[in-house]
């Protein structure tokens, strides 16, 4: 199951530094969860999860495999992208192919690094990208909504639903707001809205790139970004791309000492990866044994057969049941055997809604 987060940003905001740090950090990690370059501008990175290490220790696993996300370095934005200016068509096409947008915003002053607009204003920077995405969505909906309304008057039930939910999105866009604020009234509206593939419907994570001395606390500019994110249903994190670049290649102990000196408990990249994972509405379940302990990704609404299908399609096709242990029970009792003896290993069927942190063993027959 692949999930792609597209990294966007104006020139000289730290986008490339952040992407390079992401990819180089993962490339330097142990072979148990190696970095993989899919394309020159795509990096696959492990999602940090301390629970997996605990499970592996209890199970005596020889190998630890984290779940992963893909980060795509998207370049080419200029004003007028929605009209095809510069690499506009390519930019918009790349955005359409990702599941979430990671928008890097410059929140630091540095006379040696010129800003494309000659002034540092992260809110204005965000609006440049957002405006281009909104204009592209507006152009699309201003054609589709009238057509749907026309078909709806002829008795087309799906067109009526489309006219309603996409009409709501069009009103938001005309009011200068992203389509992700649209509120589908039922599952059918949600399905049609998702099928529209609107650019501004994608979840957004704002990454506030601050100076090294502000990585722990942020600053006035990042506070404005957090307020913007809160107002529009997005997320935000604070990162110092300069620090992340310095961390690349450090040994684990050296890295911990350096972060501690800066008042940080973890890297900014770890926060970005975790936030991106949460932004996509995902949850993690685990499998564990002597050979390996592995984290798996599934959607929030996944039931046991769908989770089994993340491991192999045959597991879903021939699903019988799932032997399931809650993470806390697994750790507290010391593994599968003790959990079984204590009655904490549950036999779950096809309707079981997988919980984040479940340790699972699937029974199937094909």
RONU-476575 format. One record per atom (N, C-alpha, C, O): x, y negated, z. Coordinates in steps of 0.1 Angstrom, whole numbers, plus 5000, padded with zeros to 4 digits. Each point is the difference from the previous one (the first is absolute). Example, Ala and Ser with C-alpha at 12.3 -4.5 7.8 and 13.67 -1.06 7.14 Angstrom:
513250575078/499149885000/500949885000/501050005007/498649894986/500949895000/499249895008/500549895001/
END
This chain:
500950125000/499149885000/500949885000/500749975010/499349954979/500949894999/499349875003/498949974995/501749945013/499549875003/501149904997/501150025004/498549884989/501049904995/499649865005/498949954999/502149995007/499949865005/500949914991/501250024999/498249884994/500749914992/500549885007/499249935007/502150054992/500649885007/500149894990/500650014989/498749885015/500049884991/500549885008/500150005012/500249894981/500549885006/500749914989/500450054990/499649825013/500749914991/501550015001/500550075009/500249874982/501550015001/500549945013/499549915005/501650154999/500849955012/499250015013/500249915009/498950184992/499250015013/500650125008/499650025012/501250074982/500650115007/499450134996/500250115006/499049894983/499350124995/501050114996/499950115005/501049854987/501050104995/500950055012/500350125000/500149795009/500850045011/499250115009/500650105004/498149874998/499250095008/499950144992/500250105007/499549904980/499950124993/501350085000/500050125002/501149814996/501350065000/500350075013/500650115001/499149815010/500250065013/499250125003/500450105006/498349904989/499250115002/500650124993/500150115006/500349884981/500550114993/501350055005/500350125000/500649785003/501350045004/500050075014/500850095003/498349865006/499950065013/499550144999/500650095006/498449944985/499550134999/501050094993/500150125003/500749834987/501050074993/501150055010/500650114998/499649815012/501150045010/499550095011/500850055008/497949984992/499550095010/500350154998/500550034989/499250055021/500350144999/499350074988/499049954996/501650164999/499450074989/498650065003/499450044991/500249965021/498750065004/498949924994/498950064997/501349815001/499049924993/500749904991/500049885004/500550174985/500949914992/499249904992/498850014997/501949885001/499649904991/499950054986/500850084995/498249884998/499850054986/499749884991/499049935002/501850054988/499749894990/499250064989/500550094992/498249875007/499250054989/500249934987/500150054990/500049815012/500349924988/501049905006/500249995012/500549924979/500949915006/499549905010/500749955009/497950024991/499549915009/499050065010/499149945005/501050194997/499150075009/500850085010/500950084996/498949905017/500750085010/499050075009/499049955004/501350184999/499150085009/500750005013/501150045002/498149925009/500649995013/499250085011/498850024998/501950025012/499450085011/499249915009/500549895003/498450155002/499249935009/500450035014/499950125004/500749795004/500550035013/498850055009/499049945001/501350175006/498950065010/500850085010/500450114998/499649835014/500750075011/499450135004/500650095006/498149924991/499350135004/500650124993/500050115006/500449874982/500550114992/501350065006/500250125001/500649795004/501350045007/499750085012/500650105003/498349865005/499750085012/499450134996/500450105007/498849914983/499450134995/501250094996/500050125003/500949834989/501150084995/500850055011/500550125000/499849805011/500850055011/499350115007/500650105005/498149894997/499250115007/500050134992/500150115005/499749874982/499850124991/501450064996/500050104994/501149835009/501350044997/500250004984/500750094995/498749824999/500149994985/501449974995/500649915005/499850164985/501349984994/500049874991/501149944997/497850024999/499949894990/498849915004/499050055005/501249824993/499049905003/499749924987/500949944994/497850065002/499649934988/498949905003/498950045003/501449834995/499149905002/499149984988/500450044989/498449915014/499149964988/500649874994/500849935006/498950044982/500649904992/499149904993/498850034997/501749855001/499349904992/500949964989/501350005001/498249954988/500849944989/499849855000/498949955001/502349984998/500049864999/500449964986/501150054995/498249864999/500349964986/500449865000/499349915005/501950064990/500549864999/499449944987/500450034989/498649885013/499249944989/500649864997/499949925009/500650064979/500649874997/499249944988/499150064994/501249815004/499549944988/498949905002/499449954990/500250015022/498949905002/500549864997/501049955006/498249984987/500149864998/498549945000/499150084998/500849795004/498749944999/499550034986/500749984990/498050065009/499550034986/500150144997/499750044989/500750055021/500150144997/498750064996/499950094991/498949865014/498750054996/499749984986/499250064994/501549845000/499849974986/501150064991/500149974988/500850115018/501050064993/501349934999/500950044993/499349855015/501249925000/501150095006/499850085009/501449904986/501250075005/499850154998/499750054989/500550025022/499750155000/498650035006/499850105006/499349804992/498750015007/499350134998/499550065010/500449984977/499250124998/500650125006/499350095006/502149924994/500750115006/499849995016/499750115006/500449774999/499849985015/498650055004/499950085010/499149884983/498650035004/499850154998/499350075008/501349994981/499950144998/500650085011/499550105004/501749865001/500750065011/499250005013/499950095008/499449794994/499249985012/498850105000/499750065010/499749954978/498950094999/500350155003/499150075004/502149964994/500450145002/500450045015/500150125003/500049785006/500350035014/498850005008/498949954996/501350115016/498850025009/499949885010/498949975006/502249964997/500049895009/501149904996/501050044993/498949845011/500949894996/500849965013/499449965010/501950044989/500949955010/500649874995/500850004991/498749895015/500349874995/501149935009/499749965011/501550034984/501149945008/499949854998/500049944989/500049995023/499949865000/501249945008/500450055010/500249854984/501249935006/499549915012/499249914998/501350135014/499749925012/501349965007/500150005012/500949964980/501249955006/500549884991/499849994988/501049935019/500749884993/501450044998/500750065008/499849914980/501450024996/500349924988/499650024989/501349885014/500349904989/500850074989/500149954988/500550175015/500850074990/499250084990/500550054990/498249975014/499250094992/498849914995/499149965008/500950014980/499049904994/498750074999/499950114995/499049825009/498750054998/499549964986/500349904995/499050194999/499549984986/499249874999/499949934990/499450035021/499249885000/500749885008/499449905002/501850135002/500849905007/499549965014/500349905006/498750184999/499549985013/499650145006/499450084993/500949945020/499650135006/498649995006/499849935010/499350144984/498650005004/499450144997/499550024989/500550075020/499650144998/498550014996/499650084992/499649835013/498650004997/499849964985/499250064993/501549845003/499949964986/500650114990/499450024990/501650055015/500650114992/499050114998/499850064990/499549975022/499050114999/498949964991/499550094992/500149795007/498949954992/500450014985/499150024992/502249965005/500450014986/499750144994/499450024990/501050095018/499750134996/498550035000/499550064991/499949915020/498650025002/499149944989/499150064996/501349825000/499249934990/500150084987/499050014993/502150045003/500250074988/499150135000/499450034990/500650045021/499250125002/498549964999/499350084994/500349815013/498649965000/499649974986/498950034996/501949894996/499749964987/499850134991/499050004992/501850105010/499950124992/498750075003/499350054991/500349965022/498850065004/498849924996/499050064995/501149815006/498949914995/499750034985/498850014996/502249994996/499850024986/499350144997/499250014992/501250095016/499450134999/498550005004/499250054992/500549895020/498750015005/499049914993/498850034999/501749864995/499149914993/499550064987/499049944994/501650175002/499550074988/499150125005/499050034994/501550035017/499350135004/498749975007/499050084998/501049825011/498849985008/498849964992/498950065001/501249854989/498849974992/499550124992/498850024998/502250064997/499650124993/499250105009/499050064995/501549955017/499350095010/498649955003/499150075001/500849795001/498749945003/499050034989/498850025002/501749974985/499150024989/499550144999/498950024997/502050085006/499650144999/499150035012/499150094999/501149845012/499250025012/498549974998/499150065005/500749834987/498649964997/499350104991/498850014999/502050084994/499450104992/499850135008/499650104994/500649905019/499750125008/501250085003/499950115006/501349854990/501250085003/500449995015/500449895004/499450225003/500250005015/501549975004/500349925009/500650144984/501549985003/500449864997/500849945007/498650014982/500349864996/499549905011/500649905002/498350135004/499449925010/501050005012/500249895006/500350224998/500950015011/501349924997/500549935008/500050094979/501249934996/499849855000/500949935004/498050034991/499749855000/500049945014/500449895002/499150195008/499949965013/501449985007/500449905005/500450224995/501250005007/501149924993/500849925006/499350084980/500949934993/499649854999/500949914999/497850065002/499649875001/500449935012/500449885001/499650205010/500549955013/501549964999/500549905005/500350194989/501449984998/500349884991/500949925003/498350064987/500149884991/499749875008/500849914998/498250095010/499749885009/501249975009/500449885001/500250225005/501249985008/501149944992/500749905005/499650154984/501149954991/499849864996/500949925000/497950054996/499649864997/500249915011/500249884999/499750175014/500149925012/501550005004/500349955011/500650114981/501450005004/500450105010/501049995006/498250124995/500350115010/500250134992/499550024990/501450075016/500350124993/498850105000/499249995009/500850104982/498950094998/499950105012/499050065002/502149965005/500050105011/499149965011/499750095009/499849794991/499149965010/498550044997/499149985008/500850084980/498750064996/499550105010/500950085005/497849934998/499550105010/499050094993/498849965000/501650154994/499050094995/499050055010/500450025012/498449994984/498950045010/499950155002/499450045010/501150044981/499950145001/501150074992/500849944994/499250195007/501050084993/500049984985/501150004994/497849995000/499949984986/500649864996/500750004990/499049905017/500649874997/501550015002/500749944992/499750135019/501550015002/500650074989/501249964996/498250144998/500650084989/500149914988/501150004993/497949935003/500049914989/501049895001/500749964991/499449985021/500949905003/501550054998/500849934995/499450195010/501450064999/500350024985/501249984996/497850074997/500350024985/500349884992/500650014990/499049875016/500349884992/501549965000/500449934992/500450135017/501449985001/500449855000/500949964992/498549965016/500349865001/501349985007/500350075010/500549844984/501349985006/500049945014/500850045009/498249874993/500049945014/499250085009/499749965012/499850164984/499450105009/501050085007/499750075010/501549934985/501150095006/500449945014/500049885002/500250215008/500549955013/501349934999/500950044992/499349865016/501249925000/500850005013/499349985011/502050034988/500849995012/501049884997/500850014991/499149895017/500949884999/501350035008/499950035012/501249964982/501350025007/500649875001/500549944990/499650015022/500649875003/501550015002/500550055010/500349914980/501450015000/500649885008/500049894994/500550135018/500549895008/501550015002/500650104996/500049805010/501450005003/500450105011/499150055007/502149994994/500550105009/499649975015/499750095007/500449784996/499749975014/498549995003/499649975012/499650054978/498550005003/499450134997/498750015000/502150104998/499450134997/499150065011/499150074997/501249895015/499350065011/498749935003/499050055004/501049824994/498949915004/499249944988/498949955002/501750044986/499449934990/500249855001/500849965008/498449964984/500149865001/498749934996/499050074998/501049805001/498849934997/499450044987/498850014998/502150014992/499550044987/499450145000/499050024993/501650075014/499550145000/498650005008/499150084997/500849835013/498749995007/498949964990/498950055002/501449864989/499049964990/499650124991/498850014996/502250075001/499750124991/499150105007/499150054995/501249975018/499250095008/498649955001/499050084999/500849795002/498649955001/499350024987/498850034999/501949954990/499550024987/499550154998/499050034995/501950065009/499750144999/498850045008/499150074995/500849875017/498950035009/498749964993/498950065001/501149824993/498849944994/499550084988/498849994997/502150084996/499650064988/500050165000/500050064990/500249995022/499950145002/501350074995/500050124996/501149815004/501350064996/500950035013/499549985011/501750064987/500950035011/501349924998/500249954989/500650035022/501249934998/501150065010/499650045011/501649954985/501150045009/501249904998/500149934990/500750065020/501249914999/501250094998/500250105007/500749864984/501250074996/501149904997/499749894995/501550145008/501149934995/500850084990/500750105003/499149874984/500650084990/501650005001/500650104997/499949795008/501449995002/500550115010/501050064999/498249955012/500450105010/499950144994/500850095003/498149944990/499850134994/501150034991/500550124999/500149794993/501150024991/501250045008/500850084996/499449855016/501250035008/499950145007/501050075002/497849985000/499850135007/500350124991/500350115004/499649864983/500350114990/501450065002/501049925000/499150215002/501350065001/500550015014/501050075003/498349875007/500450015014/499750145005/499050064996/501849985013/499750135007/498949975010/499849895005/499450224998/498849985009/500349925013/499249915004/501950135003/500349935013/500449864998/499549915007/501350064983/500349864996/498849924997/499949885004/499250184989/498749934996/499249975012/499549895001/500450205008/499249985012/500649895009/499349915005/502050084996/500749905007/499849864994/499749905007/500450104980/499849874992/498649955002/499849885002/499250214997/498649965001/499749955014/499349905002/501350175008/499849965014/500549865003/499449925007/501850054987/500649875001/499149894995/500049885004/499250154986/499149914993/498650005007/499149924996/500750165014/498750015007/499050084992/498849985002/501650114990/499150084991/500150155005/501050055003/497850014997/499950145003/500250094988/500450125002/499249834986/500150084988/500349914988/499949885002/500450184987/500349924988/498749944995/498950055002/501349844991/498949944993/499450094989/498850004998/502150084996/499650094989/499150105006/499050044993/501250015019/499250105006/498649945002/499050074998/500949815006/498749935001/499349994987/498850014999/501949954991/499449984986/499550144995/498950004995/501950105007/499550134995/498850055008/499050054994/501049945019/498950045008/498849924997/498850054999/501349815000/498949924996/499450034987/498850004998/502150034992/499550044987/499250135000/499050014993/501450085016/499350135001/498749975006/499050064996/500949865015/498749975006/499149924991/498850025000/501849904992/499249914991/499350094990/498949964996/501650155000/499450094990/498950095006/499450084993/500449905020/498950085007/500450155000/499150084997/502149955007/500550145000/500150055014/500149925010/500050214991/500350065013/500950124998/500250054989/500449995022/501150114999/499650125008/499549995011/500650134982/500050125008/501350074998/500849974991/499450135018/501350075000/499950154998/499050065004/502150004991/500150145000/501450035006/500949924998/499250195009/501350025008/500350155000/499150095002/502149954997/500550135001/501550015001/500649895000/500050225001/501550015001/500749944988/501149955002/498350074986/500749954989/500049854998/501049934998/497850015005/499949854999/498849955007/499050075002/501149805002/498949935005/499749894990/501049934996/497850055000/499749914989/498849915003/499050055005/501149824991/498849915001/499450004986/500649994990/498050015010/499249994988/499149885001/499649965010/500149994978/499149884999/498650044994/500050084991/499049875015/498650024994/499249875003/500349925010/498650064983/499249885002/499350015014/499850115005/499749785000/499450005013/498750085000/499750065011/499649964978/498850085000/500250144996/499050074997/502249985003/500350144995/499650105010/500249995012/499150124983/499750115008/501050114998/500949994991/499050115017/501050115000/500450054987/501250024997/497850024994/500450054987/500849904991/501050044993/498649835008/500849904992/501449995006/500949984992/499350025021/501350005006/500850124995/501249984997/498250135003/500750124996/500549994985/501050054997/498149884995/500449984986/501249914998/500650004989/499749925021/501249924999/501350095000/501049964995/498950155011/501150105001/500150084987/501050014994/497850045002/500050074987/498550024996/499150015009/500649974978/498650014996/499450135003/498850015002/502050104999/499450135003/499550005014/499050075003/501649855006/499650005014/498649945001/499250055008/500549854983/498649945000/499050104994/498950015005/501550044983/499150094993/499550125008/498950045000/502150025008/499750125007/499949985015/500250095008/499549784996/500049975014/499050095008/498950024996/501750035015/499150085010/499849925013/498949985004/502249985002/499949935012/501449935003/501050034993/499049885017/501349935004/500250025015/499149975008/502050094996/500450015014/500649865003/501049964995/498449975015/500349865002/500349985015/499350045009/501849884993/500449965014/500249854999/500849954992/498649985018/500349865001/501449975003/500650085008/500049814987/501449975003/500350005015/501050065004/498249875003/500349995015/500050135007/500950035008/498250064988/499950145005/501350074996/500550085008/499949914980/501150074995/501349975008/500850085003/499449794999/501149955007/500050035015/500950055006/497949935000/499950025014/500150155004/500650035010/498950064982/500050145003/501350074995/500350115004/500449834986/501250054995/499950094988/500850104999/498249884993/500050074987/498850084998/499050005008/501050084981/498850074995/499650115010/498850015003/502250085001/499650115009/499449965013/498950055004/501649855002/499549955013/498649934998/499150025008/500849914981/498749944997/498950104997/498949995004/501550124990/499050114997/499650065014/498850035002/502250005006/499750065013/499149915009/499250055008/501049824990/499249905008/498749974994/499249925006/500550144983/498749984993/499949864993/498949954998/502350004999/500049874993/500250014985/500149904993/500150225002/500150024986/498550034995/499450105004/500149824987/498750004996/499950064986/500849984992/498150105006/499750054986/499049904994/498949995004/501649944985/499149904994/499650044986/500850064993/498049915003/499550044987/500049894990/500749905002/498550114987/500149914989/499549865003/500449914993/498850075017/499549875003/500849925010/499749895003/501450175001/500849935010/500749884995/500750014989/499149885017/500749874996/501350005007/500149985012/501050034980/501350005005/500349875008/499749894996/501050135016/500449895008/501549974998/500850094998/499549785003/501449964999/500850075011/499749995012/501450084984/500850075010/499750155001/500850075007/498249984987/499750145001/501250094995/500649974990/499750135018/501050104995/499150124995/499250065007/501049984980/499050094994/500750114993/501149994995/498250135005/500450124992/498850044993/498950035006/501149984980/498950034992/499950144996/501050064997/497950005004/499750144996/499249994987/499049934999/501450144991/499449994987/500150144993/500750095003/498449924987/500050134992/499749964985/498949954997/502050084994/499849974986/500050134992/499850004988/
END
